[in-house]
Amino acid sequence: MTAFSLNPEQIAWCAELRTLADEQLKPLAEKGEPGRVNRPLVQALGELGLLDRLFAGEGPGGSAASRTPHATSGALGLCLLRESLAHACTEAETALALQGLGAHPVAAYGSARQREQWLGPARAGHAVAAFALSEPGAGSDAAALALSAAPDGPSSWRLTGEKCWISNAPEADFYTVFARTTPGAGARGVTAFLVPADRAGLTGTPLDMLSPHPIGALAFDGVTVTGEDVIGEPDRGFRVAMTTLNRFRPSVGAFAVGMAAAALDATLAHTAERDAFGGKLKDLQAVAHQVAEMATRTEAARLMVHAAAAAYDRGEPDIAKRAAMAKLIATEAAQYVVDAAVQLHGARALQRGHLLEHLYREVRAPRIYEGASEVQRAIIAKELYAEQQPAGDSATRRAPRSATPEEPSA
């Protein structure tokens, strides 16, 4: 991979974001109710212009040519944004990411009418978006989704079935919903629809999860959708889903790096001050080596995340492999770092309200959503073996990229 380092503008921007998150967003987050959409926080993200950055340079189709070449824009800018917010306020980071995940399909593939009606309010933080792909029987194998879109006229369908583990459900204002329009066609028979939350027949229930995020299940009882609700093209919705996940997957790693960095900073401060065995905790070789390992894994993860994002912005062809590697190493490293930080802090880190108690609950989910670690390894291996295949070998040619199994957002 290409060597990577941030320029002074990017470094200054990250510092500014951390300060902004600590001083303006964290107080709003602390007033929120666990498991509920924090609308004042989402609106603040919009007022501060942070939601705008999720869609800068995006146009229909999400082509590389439409991306804005700026030091703090594109996929790399998104990673810097998520890492910086996560370091100071995971709730703000999560609210921003979920808004981006739900609205990005509209930004990249939506019609002019859809963009005018929904994208503006979403960017301003006035309308909450959600990405509805996961189902009770279709998680890692998202191409197996079963929500039925049965024809109901020349250009309309009725949605029947369930979605589960949908972030921002059931409180979102609109959902990007992926449904099966052609039975038996696998990934090629899925269509993306924009479904307003008040559409007749759509109901939802909240789910009580380990992390205090707004997550719920949706039930579709003959919900009517028309050609005007289609995002992109009929039977091409899986491409919409995969494009969105590929864009956001490296930044899930950035979220994890932000949490790891926060845990590392807390550990450096604690071990330097804590008296133990006639000295400071940091003077014990076992502790010092543990901290060194935590720092090394955090930095390695950060570099892979930045490299994958930069490759996406350059339009390089192997983004699926790079994105999978970045998410895999970053989420696994963050789990290790936060767990080690809890161990070095002792019982105090287990007390409700402690930073590490909060991070310990937060850090587990990213190893599952938007592609479980096992799925990332499968993607990496598939891409590696495909690179070894002779050009033009039809017997062993790689499967279409759209057939890659993914895990939607939890």
N, C-alpha and C positions, 0 to 999 in steps of 0.2 A: 504494500500500500504506500501511497505517496506520503512523505513526511509532512507534518502539519503543525502549525502554530498560529495562534491568534495575533491579529495586529493590534496596535494601541487603541484604535477606535472600538474594536470589539471588546477589549479588556475593560475599557472605561464604561461601555454600555452595560456590561455584566454587573459591574460595581454599582452603577446607577439603579439597575433593576433590583438588586438585592436590597438597597436602601429603600426604594419605593415599596417593595413588598413588605418590608419590616415595619415601615412607618404608616403606610396608608391601607394596605390590603389585609395585613394580619389582624388589626383591630376589627375589621368587618367580618373576617373569618371566625373570630372568637365569639361573635354575637350570633353566628349561625346555629341551626339545629342539626345535630348529626343525622345523616340519612335523608336530609331534605335539600332541595335546590336552594342555594343562598342567592336570591335574586339581587339584593343590594351589592353583593360581591361581583356578580356577573356584570351588572351595570357599571360598576367602578372599572372593571377591566375594559369595558367599551369606552367609557369616558376618558380613560388614560391612553386610548389608542392602541392598546395591546391586542385586542381582538382583531383590529385591522391588519396587524402584522401576520396573522394566520393565513390571510388570503392575498397578500401583496403579490402582484404579478400573475395571479391565477386567472386563467381564461378557459373557455370551453375546451374540454379535452385534456387540460392540464399539461400541455406540451412543454418541453424544455425551453422552447423559444419564447414562451409567454412569461417566464420567470424573470423577476427583476434582479439584475446583477448589482447588488449592493452589499456592503460588508455585514449589515445586520438584517438582511432579508433572506428569502428562500429557506430551504431545509436547514441549512446551518444556522441561520438566524432563529428559526423555530427551536432548534436544540439549545442555543444559548439562552433563549427566553425561558424555556421550560426548566433548564438546569438552575438558572438564577432564581426563579420564583420558588422552585422546590427547596432550595437551600434555606429560604427564609419562611416560606408559607406554603406547605403542601396543598392546603385547601384551595388557594388561589391558582396554583399550578394545575390542579385537577379540573377546576371549573373552566379554565382557559382551554385545556386540552379537549375536554368533552364537547365544548362548544365548537371547536375546530373540527373534530371528528364528525359531528353530526351535520355541520353545514358545509364542509368541504365538497361533498358530492354535488351540491347545488352550485357552488362557486365554479367548479371545474367542468360540470356536465349539464347544469341546469339550463332551462330555456330562459329567454329574456323575461318572460312573465314571472317565472319562479324566482329568478334572481331579484327582480324588482320588488316582489311581494314579501320575500322571506330573507334574502341575504342581507339587505340593508339593516333591518331590525336585529338580525343575529349579530352583525358586526358592531352594532351600537350597544348590544347587551340587553335589548328590550324584548327579544324573543329567544327562548331557550331551545336549543336543537338537540337531537339525539340520533344516534347511529344504531339502527335496529337490524342486526344480522343474526345474532345467536338465537338458538332455539333449544328446547329441552333435549332434542336428539341430534342437534347439529352444532357442535362447538368447534373442535379442531378440524373436523371435516365439514367446513362451511358449505361446500358444494352439495352436501346432502340435505340442505334445508328443505322443509316440507310445507311451509306456509303456502297455501294454494291461492293462486290468482286465476279463478275460473272465468272464462269469457262470458260477458253479459251484454252482448250487442257487438256492433262492428268495431267500436273503439272504447270499450269499457270492460272492467273486470270486477269480481267480488272476491275480497280477501277473506280467507277463512283459515284459522289456525292460531298458533301461539308464538310469541317471542319471549325469551327469558334472559336474565342478567343484562338488561339494557340500561346503560348509564343514563341518568337524568329522567328515566321513566319512574313513575307515571306522570311526572310534573312538567315534562317538556311541552313546548307550544307546537312543535312539528317534529316529525320523524322521517328519516330516510329509511324506508322499509324495503327489504329485499324479499321477493316472493317468487314462487315457481310458476311461470307462465306456460312452460312446455314440459309436461311430465316425461320422465325418463331421459332427459337430455343432459343431466348432470349440470356442470357449470355453465353450459351453453343455453340453458333454458330458464335463466333467472333474470328478472327485471327489477330495476330500482324504481320506487315510487316515492313521491313527496306526499306524506299524509298528515294533514293538520290534526291536532289533538282532539278537536271537537267534531271530527267526522263521525257520523252515526254508526254505531256498532263497535266502536273502539273503546275498550276499557282497560284499566291497568291496576296493579296492586304493588305496593312497595315491598322490597325484600330486605331482611335484616342481615347484613353482612359483617364480616370481621372488620373491614375498613369502613369508616363512617361516611361513605359516599352515597349519593342518591342513586339507587339501583332498583329496578323493578321488573315485573313481568307484564306483558301486553297480551290481550285477547282480542282477536279479530272475528267478529260474528257477521260475516257477509258485508264487510266494509266496501263501499263502492269507490272505485278509482277509475279515472278516465285517461285518455291519451294526454290530456293537459297535465296530469300528475306524473307521467313517466319522466324519469331523470335519465337523459341519454336516449338510448334506443331500446325497444322491446327485445328481450332475450339477450341483452348485452349488459345486464346489471352486474354480473360478477366482475367484469372489467372495472366498473365503477368502484366496487368494493375493494378490489385488490389495489387499484391506483391509490385510493385513499389510505389503505393500510400501509402500503409501501412508503408513502410520504410521511406517515406519522410514526412508523416503527422505529427508525433511528432516534426519534425524539422521546420515545418511551425509555430508551436507554439513557437519554439526557435527564429525564425525570429521576431515574434510578441513581445516576451519578450525583445529582443535586442532593438526594437524601444521604448518599454515602459520604459526600463532602461535609454535610452538616454533622453527621455522626462522628466523623474523623476530627473535625474541629472541636467538638464537645469533649472527645476523648483526649486530645492533646492538652486542653485546658485542665481537665480533671486529673490526669496522671501527673501533670507538672505541679499541681497544688496539693494533692492528697498525700498525707503523711502515712508511711507504712514501713515497718521493720527498721526503724531508726533512720529513715531517709524519705525521699519522695518516691512515689510509685514508679515514676519514669526511670529511676535508677536501677530497677530490677531488670536484668537482661531479658527475662522472659516477656516482660511488659514492653520493653523497648522494641524487641523484635516483632512482637505482635502489632504494634503501632506502625512499624516500618512496612509490614506486609499489608496492612490496611491502606496505607498511603499508596503503595505501589499498585495494588489492584484498582484503586480508584482512578489513578492517573492513566493506567493502561486502558481502562474502560472509557475514560473521557476521550482519549486520543482515537480510539476505534469509532466512537460515536461521531466525533467531528469529521473523521475521514469519510465515513459512510455518507454523512449529510453533504459534504463537499462534493462527493462523487455524484450524488443525486442532482445537485445543482449544475454540475457540468454535463449532465445527461449521459453519463457513462452506462454501458450496457449491462454490467454485472451488479446492478443495484440490489437485486433480490438477495444475492449472496451476502453482499456487504451489510445490508440492512439487518439481515438475520444474524450475522456474526455480531454486529454492534449491540443489538437487543439482547442476545444471549449472554455475552460476556458482561454487559453492564448490569443487567438484572441479577445475574448470579453473583457478581462481585458485590453489589449493594446488599444483598442478603447476608453475605459473609461479613461485610464491614459493620453493618448494623448489629448483627448478632455478637460480633467480637466487642463492639462498643458497650453493649449491655453487660457482657461478662466482666469487662474491666471496670465498669461503674458499680457493679454489685447490686444489692437489693434496691437501692434508691432508683435505679433505672426501671424497675418494675412497678413503681408507684404511679397510679393513675394521674395523668397530667404532666408527667416528666417528658421532656423532648424525646428521649429514646423509647419510652413506652409508646408514644405516638408513632414514631418512625418504625418500630417493630411491627405494629399492626399494618402500617402503610406499605412496607417494603415487600410483603409477601405476594400481593396480588399481581404486580407487574410480571412475575415469572409465569403467569398463566394467561392474562389477557393480551389481546392483539398478537397471539401466537405463543403458545406455551413453549417452554425451553425445548421440549422433545420435538415439537413441530419445527422450531428453528434449526435444530440439528438435521432434521429430515430435509429441509430446504437446502441447507448448506451442502449436504452430501449429494443431493440430486444435482445441484449446480456444478459441483466439482467433477462428478462423473460425466456430466454433459459436456464439459470443457475438453474431456479426453476423447470424445467421439470424433471419428473422421468426418470432415465436411462432406455433406451430400449422402451420408450413409442412411438411407431411408429406413433400414431395419432397426436402427438404434437411435434415430433422431429423437431429440428431447420432446417431451410432451409440451403442449402450449402452456405458456406462462400462467394463463388464467386458470389452469387446472391445479395449480399449487395449493395444497391444503393450508388453511389459515385459521386462526382463532380470533373471532371478533372481540371488540371491547367489552369488558365485564361491566 
